[in-house]
Amino acid sequence: MSSETASGAAPTFRTDLTGRYRRGNVWAALFLTVTLLSVFFLAALIWTIVNDSFGYVILVNETDPESLTRDGRPLEELDAPSLAAVLEENLPGRRLRSLGNERPLAERSREDLYAIVMDEVVNPEVKATFDLSESLLAKEDIRAVLERDFPEGRLIFRAWLNLKFLGAAQSSVAVAAGVRGAVLGTLMTILVTILVAFPVGIGAAIYLEEYAADNRLGRFIRINIYNLAGVPSIIYGMLGLALFVRLAEPFTSGTAFGAAADPTTANGRTVLSAGLTLALLILPVIIINAQEALRAVPGILRQSSLAVGATKWQTVWHHVLPASFDRILTGTVLAVSRAIGETAPLVVVGASTFLSRDPTSVFSKFTTLPIQIYQWTARPQEEFRRIAAAAILVLLILMLSLNAVAILLRNRIRAKKRLSR
């Protein structure tokens, strides 16, 4: 800091180095504290999810497996025809017809039949669950609960997140439930979202930044895009309901293309409607980030291209867009990460909370991982909270995997740019 004397003499400097260093150290300590708090809360969140995803479980079988032996052979050693006979003897006729409609018992594998017998005949019921910390620190107390309250039960250490959980369909029984349909629905919805929002968002940003005149209309459009980025997501859900589910129902249901599974019951509550709704949700964010990325390209690059005879479009396509594409990908990653975790707009559009069939096309009914997690956490049984935690881990892994792919692409683009210089 400097100041001049009243007589116009040379300026004097206030050196107060001790005070300046002290204030700098205070701010550095404050920033470090905030960073450590952020890391602590993130670690606490991850630990809470992992803690609920693993632990001991007390199971009590509705039917004793020893009572299902045939010809002196235990249940686990029975072949496919014997397991089919066990099902025919123990399941009600309606359930047998339902299984037969899905796939005849005679055509099912031995592993498939054994899983059905275990889930629907033996039917192990969860009587008590314990989180990972209790399982590690209070194992003797858990065994005491087993011996006192459930002497006929068995204690197993269960990882709720496992291969069976990833490959199984949704079920009303927690130990048999899985996230296969929800994962497929999430991937298909996000794919539609990216295919629509990415090119439209980049095109809009290029027009607004490179071609649009700086007049009232251009400023009005830019201001409204900034405002749309802050609109609550449920408003986009209502827009998607009116626009895609109702107004464009012949197209989003697939009936206009003859692609609907059942034209008599088809409606617009499909993967396509959900993906288009999420595309509208993240479109303003992609446009704004792409504009900032294009604006960061030095003007001399444009001038040099135009000076050697390139057209405006050639300048944008061959120079401006490649120079900003890594920043554009960064903004797209953030927008897609938001879309993956959205629940409110999908509930309004019509995502199913219980869906036993996997989506097979963009015209199928759907559910997603956030919807699945919401449905399980609303259940009062403790075991559904455990599989909800496992589903959260799947969602985090899926989101981090998609982000990692985008980051690798961005780093590859940056490496090519460095080599070309």
N, C-alpha and C positions, 0 to 999 in steps of 0.2 A: 504494500500500500504506500502510496506516495502523496505528498501534498506540497504546495508551494507556499513559501513565506509571504507575508503581506508586502514585503519590499521587492518581490520579484526575484529573489535569490534562487539558487539551485535547489531542487526539491530535496526534502529530507525523507529518509526511509525508516519505517517502524520495523525493527528487526525481530522483536518478540518471538524468537524461535521456540523458546520453551512452551509458550502458550499455544502456538500453532501446532507443535508436535503433540501436545497434550490433547487438543481437540481432535487431531487426526487419529490418535490412538483410541479415543472414546468412540468415534464413528466406526473405526475398524472393529473394535470389540462388539459394538452393536450389530454390525453386519454379520460377524461370526456367530453371534448368539442366534440371530434370525435363521441363519443357515443350519445351525445345529438343531434348532427347533423343528425346522422343516424335515431334516433327516430323521429326527426322532419320531415325528408323527407318521412319516412314511413307513419307517420300520415297524411302528406299533400297528399300523394298518395291515401290513403284510403278515406280521406274526399272528394277529387275530384271525386272519383268513386261514393260514396254515394250521393254526392251533385247532380250528374247528373242522379241518379236513382230514385229520388223522386221529386215531384213538381207539380205545377198547369199546367193544359193543357186547351187550348181553342179549343173546338170541334164544328164543324158546320156540321149538318146532310145533306147529299145529298137529302134524302127523309124525309119529316116530318112524324114521327111515327103516328101522329093523322090521317093522310090520309090513313093509313093502317087498320083502324078499320073495323070490320065486325059485322054486326047485333048489332051495338051499343056497342060492347065490345072493349076496348082498346087493343093495341097490346100485352101488357104484360099479359093479361088475356085469350088470344086465346089458344085453345087446339091444339094438333098435326095436325089433318086434316085441320084446318083453317090456320095454319102456312104453311102447304104444299101448300095450295091453293094460299096463298100470294106469295110464291116463284114461282109457275107456272105462275102467272099473271105478275110478275115483272122481272124475270130473262130471259135473252136470251136463245134460244133453245140449243145452244152449251153448255152453262154452266149447264143447267138442265141435259143434257145427261151426262156430266162429273160427276156431283153429283150422277146421277143414276148408273153410272158404278162403282163408289166407293161403294155405298150402296143405294138401292132404298129409296125414300123419305118415303114411307109407313112403312118401317122398322126402321126408325130413331126415337129416343126419342123426346119428346116435348122440352127438354132442348137443344138438338142438333139442332133441326129445328129453335128454337128461336135464337140461336147463329148465324146460317147462315143468318137469316133474318136481324139481327142487323149488321152483318159484310158486307153483300153484297147488301142488299136492302136499309136499312137506311143509311149504309155506312158513319159513322161519320168520317170526315176528320179533321186531326190535322192542325189548322191554326197557332198556336203559342204554344211554350213550355217555361217553366220557371224552373230554377233549385231550389233546396231546399232553399238555402240562399235567393234568390229573393222572394220565396213564403212565407218565414217567416218574412222578413224585409220590403217588398214592396207590401203587399197585396192590398192596396188601389190603387197604381199605376197600378197593373195588372187589377183590376176591371175597371179602367178608360180606359185602352186599349180595354177591352171587349166591353164597352158601346160605345166607339168612332169608333172602326174599325169593330167589329163583333157583331152588335146588335142582330142578329138572333142566335148567338152561345151560348154555355153554358160553364161555368167554373167549372172544377172538379179538385180535388186533386188526382193525380194518382201516385201509386207506380208501377213503370215499372217492378219491380221484384215482382211477385205475383204467385199464384198457376196456374192461367190460362197461364201465360208466361212459366212456367215450363212444362205444359202439352200440349201446342199447337205446331203445326208443323210450319215450316218456311213459311213465307208469304211475298208478296211484299207490304203489308199494315202494317205499323209499329204497330198500335194498335191491330192487330190480330196476329202478329208474335210471335213465341215461340222458345224454344230451345230443345224441346223433342228429335228430331232426332239428334241434335248435342251432347246432353248429352249421348244418347245411343251409338253414334259413338265413342265418347271419351272413354267411359267405355269399349267397346268391343276392341278398338284398344290397350288400356293400358293393358287389360287382356292378349291379345296375346303377347304383349311386355314382360310382366312379366314372363309368362309361358315359353318363349323362352330364354330370356336374363338371368334370375336368375339361373337356373340350369347349363346352359352352362358357365356362368361367374364363378360360384363357382367351377365347375369342372376344368376349365382352371387354376384358382388360386391355387387349391390344387395340380395340377400337377406341375406347375411352382415353387411352394414354397416347396413342400414336396418330389417330385420325380425327377424333372429335374436336370441334372448335371450342375455344374457351369462351363460351357465351352463357347466357342464362339457362338455356336448355341443358347444356353439358353440366353446369354446376348443379342444377336441380337433380339430374340423374345421379351424380356422384353423391350428393347429400342423402338421397333416398337409399342408395346402396349401403352407405354407412349406417343409416337408421335400421335397415332390414337386418343387418348383422347382429343387432341387439334385441330383436323381437323374440319373445319366449317361444320355445320349441312347440308348445302345445297349440299355438296359433297356426303354425305350419301344418300341424296335424289336422286342424279343422279345414284349412285350405286344401290339403290333400284329400280329405273326405268329400268335400264339395266338388273338387275338380276332377280327381282321378277315379274315386270309388263310385260316384254318382253320375257326373256328367259324361265321363269317358268310359263308362262301364262296358260297352261292347268291345272296346279295344283292350282295356286292362284285364277283363275276364277271359279274353281269348275267343269269345263267341264270334267276333267279326272275322277271325282267321280260321275258324273251325278247329281251334286248338283246345277248347275247354273240355275237361274230363267228362262233365255232365252238363250239357247246355241248359237243362231244366232247372238246375240249382246253382249255376255259375253266377258269381257276382264279382264286383270290383275289389274285393278284399283279398288281394293277391300280393305275391312277391313284387310284381311290377309296380303296383300302386305304392307299396312301401318304399321301394328304391327311388321312385320319382319324388315322393314326398321328402325323403332325406336329401335328395339332390337339391331341391329347393331350399332346404334348411342350410346346407353348407355352401351354396352358390355365392352368397354375398361375401363370405369369408375368403373363398378362393379368389374372387374378383379383386378384393382389396389387397390381398397378399401379392397377387400377380401384378397389380398396378405398381405397388411399391418396388417389386423386383425389376420391372421394366424401367421405372424411374431412376433406379440406381445405376443403370448402364450409362457410362459417360457419353455426353452429347457429341464429343469428337468422333466417336465410333460411327455415329449416324452421318455426320458431316463428311467423313472420309469416304464412306460408301457412296453417298450421293455425288461426291466430287469426281469419282471415277466413272460416273454414268449409270449407276444402279438405280432402279426405280424404288419408290417408297416401299412397296411390298417386298422386293428383293432385299432391301436393307433390313426390314423387320424379320423376314424369314431366315436369312443366312447369317445375320450378325446380332441383332438385338435379342431375338428369342433364344438362340443358343447361349449367349452371354448371361442371360438371366434365368435359365431353366433350372439350375440347381436351387436358387432361392424360391422359385415357383414350387418345386417339389417339396421343400420344407414347409411352406404354407399349406400345401395339399395334405401332407401327413397330419398336421394339426387338425385340419377340418375333418378328415376321414376318422381320426381318433375320436372326435366328438360324435360323429354319426354312429360309430359302433356301439357306443354306450347309451344311445338315446332310447327312452321308453315311452314317454308321453305321446309323441306324434304317432307311434306305432299302435298304441292302445286305441287312439281315436280312429286311425285308419282301419283297424279291425284285426290286429294280430290275435291269434288263438292262444289262450292260456293253457289249453290242453290239446295236444295234437299227437296222435299215435302214428300217423302216416308221414313219411318223409316227403318234402317238396320235390317234385320231379321236373318242374319247369317254372318259368316266370309267371305262369298263370295258375299256379298252385296256391292253396291256402298255406299259411306259414306261421311260424313262431320264431323268436330269436332268443339269444342267450339272456339279454336283460329282461325280457318278458318272462322267461323261464325262472330266472332268479327271483323276480318279483312274486311270481306265483308260489314258489316254494317257501319263501320267507313269510308269506301270509298264512301258511299252515301252522297249526298249533303244535304238531308233533316235533319233538326235539330232533329226530333223525332227518327231517326235511331241512332243518337249519344246517345240518352237516353237508348234505348234498348241494345246498345253495352255496356254501363256502367253496366246495369243489368246483361248482360251475363258475364261480367268480375267478378261480385260478385259471380255468380254461379260457375265460374271456380275456384275462390279462395276458396269458400266453399268446392267444390269437392276435390281440392288438399289438403286442410287442413284436411278434413275428412280421406282421404287415409293416409296422414302422421300420423294422430292421431292413426289410427288402427295399423300402423307399430310401432309407439312409445309404445303403450300399449303392443304389443307382445314383444318388446325388454325389457321393464320393467318387464314383467312377467318372461321372461327367466332369467334376472338378479336376480330376487327374488328367483327363484328355485336354481340358482347357490349358492346364499348365504346360503340357507337352507341346501344344500347338504354338505357344508363345516363343 
